[in-house]
Amino acid sequence: MKILHTSDWHLGQSFKGRSREEEHKSFLSWLLKKIEEQNIDVLIVAGDIFDTSNPPNYALKMYHNFLAKIIKTNCKDIVFVAGNHDGVSTLEVSKNLLKSLNIHVVASGEDGDELLVKIEKDEQLQAIVCAVPYLRDRVLRNANESKTSREVESELKEEVKNYYKRTYDRAKELSSSVPIIATGHFTTSGATISEDSERKIGTLENIDSKILSSFDYVAMGHIHRPQRIAKTETMRYSGSPLPLSFSETGNKKSVVIVAFEEGEPSVSTLEIPLFKELYRLKGSFEEIKEKIDKISNQLNPPFVEVVIKDNDVLNYDINEFIVQSSQKGADILIFKRDYEIEERVLDMNNEKITLQELKPEDVFAKRLQSEVKLELDEAMKQNVSSLYAQVLEECKNENN
């Protein structure tokens, strides 16, 4: 029996205003091909199928088109569990229909019977999947009780532990001779997260991974970086198939394949191709221009984050540069300045002047006098001062 474990598809994601539809289509096509090539028997998707609880229509269509294709492959059991991004009602709409096709969707975890998915072949039990979704508070505790936040956190972590123990014990009652596989969607202790990527999920953070140690394999979701849990081969985050923030630039993406031979698991990974390049560029304005020329691709423009070190570049020049980069084949989504903070003291001739006594015109004049980088001559300083006076007068008029 061979299992493919993936998670965190985030179908329908808008990345800084850009759609990921084509990337997701490419990933799902690649996944279907690998399922056939690798003779996968079971597909497990460990949460965050969609990016929002109310995904756009094209994302729902993509999801159902994928299901229509996968049932024609050799993969006969498909298990989806909800993540913290998924809407329970969205997933439950079609779950009864999908169950008739051996597509098991577990959205809330409130029904203990639906958690235990029997994997059978030729009417012989091969494995049991404890399909545990992202566990919301209402599933774990009585929200009506008045408790401190620390008490709530402690109670929830204890209830997560008990929930998995009960589920494991029930699976063992069904069979003690086949592999028992668990899913989950939370942050375990020691997990490596990506900056600005995963959404924090309240008290389901830093859950002790020991609560999962009884299972033969644990297929986790929520963390976007592929990794082992507690250095254990059979406890894994598969990671997201696409980089979901610029902090994931350069991270390799993969799916996990688990092969069971006579009950013993063998774990390997398959690297996912990068369907669109992401770049973080940092340097002077001229250096950035050279780098953009090298990475431009008109057929598949990369997403780019730019940080320039030049503080004196005009906004007009930046806007022109972004437009020109787009024409060349580089989609700049973020443009930031790396401001150097300098210690500057306005020389007030050692006079003891309070903040209330300072006038805006005096502060601006002193600041202009201390400016050396822009190399302004007297005529330019007078022009800038005149413009500042106009702006200041407009502000006063608005306030009045």
C-alpha positions in Angstrom: 0.0 0.0 0.0 1.3 3.4 -1.0 0.1 6.7 0.5 0.7 10.2 -0.8 0.5 12.9 1.8 0.1 16.6 0.9 -1.5 19.6 2.5 -2.0 23.4 2.4 -3.1 23.8 -1.2 -4.8 27.1 -0.5 -6.8 27.0 -3.7 -8.1 30.5 -4.5 -5.3 32.4 -2.9 -4.7 36.0 -4.0 -1.0 36.8 -3.6 -0.6 40.5 -3.2 -3.5 41.0 -5.6 -2.4 38.3 -8.1 -4.3 35.1 -8.7 -2.5 31.8 -8.3 -5.0 29.9 -10.5 -2.6 28.9 -13.2 0.0 27.7 -10.7 -2.6 25.6 -8.8 -3.8 24.1 -12.1 -0.2 23.1 -12.9 0.3 21.6 -9.5 -2.9 19.5 -9.6 -2.0 18.3 -13.1 1.5 17.3 -11.8 -0.1 15.6 -8.8 -2.4 13.5 -10.9 0.5 12.4 -13.0 2.6 11.4 -10.0 -0.3 9.5 -8.5 -0.4 7.4 -11.6 3.3 7.0 -12.0 3.9 6.0 -8.4 0.8 3.7 -8.2 -0.6 5.6 -5.2 -3.4 3.8 -3.4 -4.4 6.5 -0.9 -4.3 10.3 -1.1 -4.3 12.3 2.1 -4.8 16.1 2.1 -4.1 17.4 5.6 -6.1 20.6 5.6 -6.3 24.1 4.0 -7.6 22.8 0.7 -8.9 26.4 0.2 -7.4 29.7 1.2 -10.6 31.1 2.6 -13.8 29.8 4.1 -15.7 31.1 1.1 -13.4 30.4 -1.9 -14.0 31.9 -5.3 -16.0 29.8 -7.8 -13.0 29.0 -9.9 -11.3 27.4 -6.9 -14.3 25.2 -6.2 -14.5 24.2 -9.8 -10.8 23.3 -9.7 -11.3 21.2 -6.6 -14.2 19.2 -8.1 -12.5 18.8 -11.5 -9.5 17.3 -9.7 -11.8 14.8 -7.9 -13.5 13.9 -11.1 -10.1 13.0 -12.6 -8.5 11.2 -9.6 -11.3 8.7 -9.3 -10.3 7.4 -12.8 -6.8 6.7 -11.5 -5.5 3.7 -9.5 -5.9 5.8 -6.3 -9.1 4.4 -4.8 -9.2 6.1 -1.4 -9.0 9.9 -1.0 -9.1 11.6 2.4 -9.6 15.3 2.9 -9.6 17.0 6.3 -10.4 20.6 7.0 -7.7 23.1 8.0 -8.1 26.4 9.8 -8.6 28.2 6.5 -11.3 25.9 5.3 -15.0 26.6 5.8 -16.8 23.6 7.4 -20.0 24.2 5.5 -18.1 24.6 2.2 -16.5 21.1 2.6 -19.6 19.5 3.9 -21.9 20.5 1.0 -20.8 17.6 -1.2 -19.2 15.2 1.3 -22.1 12.6 1.3 -22.0 12.4 -2.5 -18.2 12.1 -2.5 -18.3 9.3 0.1 -20.0 7.1 -2.5 -16.8 7.5 -4.6 -14.5 6.6 -1.7 -13.7 10.3 -1.2 -13.8 10.9 2.5 -14.2 14.5 3.7 -14.0 15.3 7.4 -14.6 18.9 8.2 -15.5 19.4 11.9 -14.5 16.3 13.8 -17.7 16.4 15.9 -18.8 13.0 14.5 -16.5 10.4 15.9 -17.7 7.7 13.5 -16.6 9.6 10.4 -13.1 10.0 11.7 -12.2 6.3 11.2 -11.6 5.7 7.4 -11.1 2.0 6.5 -8.7 1.4 3.7 -9.6 -1.9 2.0 -8.4 -3.8 -1.0 -10.1 -7.0 -2.3 -12.4 -6.8 0.7 -9.3 -7.0 3.0 -8.6 -4.2 5.5 -5.2 -2.6 4.7 -5.1 0.4 7.1 -7.2 2.8 9.2 -6.9 6.5 8.7 -7.8 8.6 11.8 -8.9 11.6 9.7 -8.7 14.3 12.3 -9.3 17.9 11.0 -8.4 21.2 12.5 -10.1 21.0 15.9 -12.1 24.1 16.7 -12.8 25.1 20.3 -16.4 23.9 20.2 -15.3 20.4 19.5 -12.8 20.3 22.4 -14.4 22.2 25.3 -17.4 23.9 26.8 -17.1 27.5 25.7 -19.8 28.6 28.2 -17.5 28.0 31.1 -15.8 31.1 32.5 -12.0 30.5 32.6 -8.8 32.5 32.2 -6.9 32.4 28.9 -4.2 30.3 30.5 -6.7 27.8 31.8 -8.3 27.7 28.4 -5.0 27.0 26.7 -4.1 24.3 29.2 -7.5 22.7 28.8 -7.4 22.7 25.0 -4.0 21.1 24.8 -5.2 18.4 27.2 -8.3 17.9 25.2 -6.3 17.6 22.0 -4.3 14.9 23.6 -7.4 13.1 24.8 -9.1 13.4 21.4 -6.2 11.7 19.7 -6.0 9.0 22.4 -9.7 8.2 22.1 -9.5 8.1 18.3 -6.5 5.8 18.4 -8.1 3.4 20.9 -11.2 3.2 18.7 -9.1 2.4 15.7 -7.3 -0.3 17.6 -10.6 -1.9 18.5 -11.4 -2.2 14.8 -8.0 -3.9 14.1 -4.7 -4.3 15.9 -2.9 -5.8 13.0 -3.0 -3.0 10.3 -1.2 0.3 10.2 -3.0 3.2 11.9 -2.5 6.6 10.3 -3.4 10.0 11.8 -3.9 13.4 10.3 -3.7 16.7 12.1 -3.7 20.5 11.5 -1.9 22.5 14.1 1.6 23.5 15.2 3.7 21.0 17.1 6.5 22.0 19.4 9.7 22.6 17.6 8.2 23.1 14.2 10.0 25.5 11.8 7.6 28.1 10.5 7.9 30.6 7.7 7.8 34.4 8.4 4.5 36.0 7.2 3.2 32.7 6.0 1.2 30.5 8.4 -1.6 32.1 10.2 -1.4 31.6 14.0 -4.3 29.4 15.3 -4.6 30.5 18.8 -4.1 27.8 21.5 -3.3 25.1 18.9 0.3 26.2 18.9 3.2 24.2 20.4 1.3 21.0 20.9 3.5 18.3 22.3 4.2 15.9 19.4 4.4 13.0 21.9 0.6 12.7 21.7 1.0 11.4 18.1 3.7 8.9 18.8 1.4 5.8 18.9 0.5 6.1 15.2 2.3 4.3 12.4 2.4 7.5 10.3 1.2 11.1 11.0 0.2 13.3 8.1 0.2 16.9 9.3 -0.8 20.2 7.7 -0.7 23.9 8.6 3.1 24.4 8.5 4.2 25.4 4.9 7.8 24.2 5.1 8.2 20.4 4.6 9.8 18.9 7.7 10.0 15.9 10.0 8.4 16.3 13.4 10.7 15.7 16.4 13.2 14.2 14.0 10.9 11.3 13.4 10.6 9.9 9.9 7.0 8.8 10.3 5.7 12.1 11.6 5.7 14.8 8.9 4.5 18.2 7.7 4.3 17.8 3.9 4.3 21.6 3.5 2.4 23.7 0.9 2.9 22.9 -2.8 3.3 26.6 -3.6 5.4 29.3 -1.8 2.7 31.4 -0.1 4.8 34.4 0.9 8.1 35.9 -0.1 9.6 34.5 3.1 9.3 31.1 1.4 11.5 32.2 -1.5 14.0 29.5 -2.2 12.3 26.8 -0.1 11.9 23.5 -1.9 8.4 22.1 -2.0 7.5 18.4 -1.9 4.9 15.7 -1.2 5.5 12.7 1.0 5.1 9.1 -0.1 4.6 6.4 2.5 4.9 2.8 1.4 3.8 0.0 3.8 5.4 -3.4 3.3 4.2 -6.0 5.7 3.1 -3.3 8.1 6.4 -1.4 8.1 6.5 2.2 6.7 9.1 3.5 4.3 9.0 7.2 3.8 10.3 9.3 0.9 9.6 12.6 -0.7 8.9 13.9 -4.2 10.0 17.4 -5.1 7.4 19.7 -6.6 8.4 21.8 -9.6 8.3 25.6 -9.1 5.6 26.8 -11.4 6.4 30.5 -11.0 9.6 32.0 -9.7 9.7 34.3 -6.6 12.6 36.7 -6.0 13.6 39.0 -3.2 15.9 41.6 -4.6 17.9 44.0 -2.4 20.5 46.6 -3.4 21.0 50.0 -5.0 18.5 51.2 -7.6 21.0 50.5 -10.4 21.8 47.1 -9.0 18.1 46.2 -8.9 17.7 47.3 -12.5 20.4 44.9 -13.6 18.9 42.1 -11.6 15.5 42.6 -13.1 16.9 42.3 -16.6 18.4 38.9 -15.7 15.3 37.4 -14.2 12.6 38.8 -16.5 10.5 36.2 -18.3 7.6 37.5 -20.5 6.1 34.0 -20.9 5.9 33.5 -17.1 6.8 36.7 -15.3 8.2 36.0 -11.8 6.8 37.6 -8.6 9.3 40.1 -7.2 9.9 41.9 -3.9 12.3 44.8 -4.2 14.1 46.6 -1.4 16.3 49.5 -2.5 19.0 51.1 -0.4 18.9 54.4 -2.1 16.8 56.9 -0.1 16.9 59.7 -2.7 15.2 57.9 -5.6 12.1 59.8 -6.6 8.7 58.1 -6.5 8.2 59.0 -10.1 11.3 57.1 -11.1 10.2 54.1 -9.1 6.7 54.0 -10.7 8.3 54.2 -14.1 10.7 51.4 -13.2 7.8 49.2 -12.0 5.9 49.7 -15.3 9.0 49.1 -17.4 9.8 45.9 -15.4 6.3 44.6 -16.1 6.7 45.2 -19.8 10.0 43.3 -19.7 8.5 40.3 -17.8 8.9 40.9 -14.0 5.9 41.4 -11.8 7.0 43.7 -8.9 4.5 43.1 -6.1 6.3 44.8 -3.2 8.7 47.8 -3.5 10.3 49.1 -0.2 13.0 51.4 0.8 15.7 50.3 3.2 15.9 53.6 5.2 19.2 54.2 7.0 18.5 55.7 10.3 21.0 58.4 11.0 21.6 60.2 14.3 21.0 63.8 13.5 20.7 66.6 16.1 19.3 70.0 15.1 21.7 72.6 16.2 19.7 75.1 18.3 22.8 77.0 19.6 22.5 75.2 22.9 19.3 77.1 23.6 16.9 75.5 26.0 13.8 75.4 23.8 10.8 73.2 24.6 8.8 71.3 22.0 5.9 73.7 22.3 8.2 76.6 21.4 9.4 75.1 18.2 7.7 76.2 15.0 7.3 73.7 12.0 9.1 76.2 9.7 12.1 76.3 12.1 12.3 72.5 12.3 12.1 72.2 8.5 14.7 74.9 8.0 17.1 73.2 10.4 16.5 69.8 8.8 17.1 71.2 5.3 20.3 72.8 6.5 21.6 69.4 7.8 20.9 67.6 4.6 24.1 66.6 2.7 23.1 63.6 0.6 20.8 65.4 -1.8 23.5 68.1 -2.5 20.9 71.0 -2.8 22.1 74.4 -3.9 20.6 77.6 -2.3 18.1 78.1 -5.2 16.8 74.5 -4.7 16.6 74.9 -1.0 14.5 78.1 -1.4 12.2 76.3 -3.8 11.7 73.3 -1.5 11.1 75.7 1.5 8.5 77.5 -0.6 6.7 74.2 -1.5 6.8 73.2 2.2 5.2 76.5 3.2 2.4 76.0 0.7 1.7 72.5 2.1 1.8 73.8 5.6 -0.6 76.5 4.8 -3.0 74.0 3.1 -2.8 71.8 6.3 -3.7 74.8 8.5 -6.6 75.7 6.2 -8.0 72.1 6.4 -7.7 72.1 10.2 -9.6 75.4 10.3 
